[in-house]
Every structure is written in C-alpha cells, then in structure tokens.
Amino acid sequence: MKKILNYIFVGVLVTFAYNCEEDLPSGSTNYVTLEADRSIRIENNATVNEEIVVYTGNRTGSARTFTVMVDPSSTLSADNYVLGATTVTIPANSNVGTIPLTLTDNDDLSFSAKTLVLDLQNESGINFGDNLVLDIAELCTETVARLTVNTDNWPDETTWELYSLTGGSTLIASGGPYINPDDDFSSIINEFCLSAGDYGVVMYDSYGDGVINEAETAYIGFSVTINGVEVAAAVVGPSASPGNESSFASDTFTVN
C-alpha cells in the first residue's frame, strides 16, 4: 500500500511539473541577455580592466557561443577601449559567460560621459535581451564645469583663458586660436574638474570687431555651466578701434 501511494505521489509531481512548464511563455527560458547598464569612471591617464557579463536563461550540456557587437550608436572613441573578443562562450552546464574589456583614459575622454553600446547578434529560435549601455567618463572627485566657447566665421581670432581667483589670479587653462575650418560658427566645449573656489573666464577677439552669430544679428561669446546650470556668461562685442585693438569679455563664477 505504501509503495502504491509513493507511485501516486510521484505521478502527481510529474503531472504538476509538466503543467507548470506548459504554462510558461514560449521560449521563456531560452534567452540570452547582457548585464544591466552601468557607469564606469576612469582616473586621469589610467587603464582599467572590466568584464562584460552575458547570461542565459537555461543550462545545457554543451558550450554555447554568441556574437557580441559594438553598436554604431556608441559615442566612445575607439581609442578608449579594447573589446577582448567578438564572441562570448557560455560553458557547458553554466548560464554565465564573460568578455574582457579594457578602457583607457586619454585626451579623447573627458568628464562628460561617452557611451559604449554592446549588442548580441540575434539567432533564430532564441530570445535576446536589450543592448548594454556603458556610461564612461574620466573620474572627477570634485566639480565638473563646462566652458562653451562660441565662434564666428573668424575662429582664428578667438582665444580664451580660465583663471583661479582664489588667493590671487592664476592661469589654469587656455584655448584658441581655432584654425580648423570646421570651427567656423561652432560651439567648442571644454570641461574642467574644479575644486571649491572662485574662477574667472576671459574671451578675446584679436581683430576687435567682436564675435557675431551666423545671422549677423547678435554678438556671442562664452558660457560656463555646472550640472546644467549657467553660472557665468559674456558676449564679445567690438573694441573702440577694430583692426587695431582687440576686444574681450569676462565673467566670474564660484564653485562651492
């Protein structure tokens, strides 16, 4: 009698398991997905080694290999990363695989994040998850200030200087003149990691006729933003004697 009851119990379990599997959505365990989106910050001129993790929804008795691609929507320069492989292998009886990724900080990487977007190549009969977006920037443990310098059709006349005004006046950065033809009527962005204190920006027009917008309806200049909030701005108008005397504009701001 006891043996009969055991057989009945096992039969009920088998029926229950079968019915549960029938209730699952089609292909619900036959999927492959990349890890969740995340942010990575790299110290100045440093190189870091990361691992990209790929998961499957099931385990099989043999290894499986999938193709990983860099999506063209990525904004991170190819000089800043090396993807260690174009395929990832999920070992037998496992549901996790990894790909090495090396990231390097250089002049192409700033405090403003760039993205490295990775995709899995679709295969018939398998459900694939969303792409992976890695948010990558140079590490700043203080405050990032963005200086936007606007040029006219004579960018080779434009220069600027950034000063620390805490305990005196110290030049900490400068830029221009801009000689690339693509810099005509451009917004040139520079970012700085600044400690608490007072700062000043000066923008110059060497010819002295001012910096004017493309429609020639208004003078333009520079702006400084912190966390998207404008903290300083000025427009560069003409000097008293254009062609003989340069013109300039300046403004100050504080980093708390």
Buried (B, 14 or more C-beta within 10 A) or exposed (E): EEEEEEEEEEEEEEEEEEEEEEEEEEEEEEBBBBBEEEEBBBEEEEEBEBEBBBBBBEBBEEEBEBEBEBEEEBEBBEEBBEBBBEEBBBEEEBBEBBBEBEBBBEEEBBBEBBBBBBBBEEEEEBBBBEBBBBBBBBBBEEBBBBBBBBBBEBBBBBBBBBBBBBEEEEEEBEBBBBEEEEBBBBEBEBBBBBEEEBBBBBBBBBBBBBBBEEEEEEBBBBBBBBEEEEBBBBBBBBBEEBEEEBBBBBBBBEBE
